[in-house]
Amino acid sequence: ALPAAGRIGVHLGAWPINALAERVFEGMDDAAFERRMNHARTFETELVDAGTLLVKFWIHAPREELAERLGRE
């Protein structure tokens, strides 16, 4: 859900990363992956075109921590 105009919203998550994980671990095909990326890009463009200030942060996790979070050793 998006906040009302003039309000601040925080979204935690990364739909491109989720799509990439599905592609790698679940075998998402090229066409489905491209659709997901286009959807994300279009949505973000629409937000910015409507005057939204969109700020993205990439938070890096060390390989060991990432493996632990993903339940892999």
Number of C-alpha atoms within 10 A of each C-alpha: 5 10 9 8 9 8 7 10 10 8 8 8 8 13 13 15 10 12 19 17 13 14 15 11 9 10 11 15 11 10 9 12 17 13 12 17 16 12 14 15 12 12 12 14 13 12 13 12 10 10 10 14 9 9 6 8 7 6 5 8 10 7 9 11 13 13 12 10 11 9 8 9 9
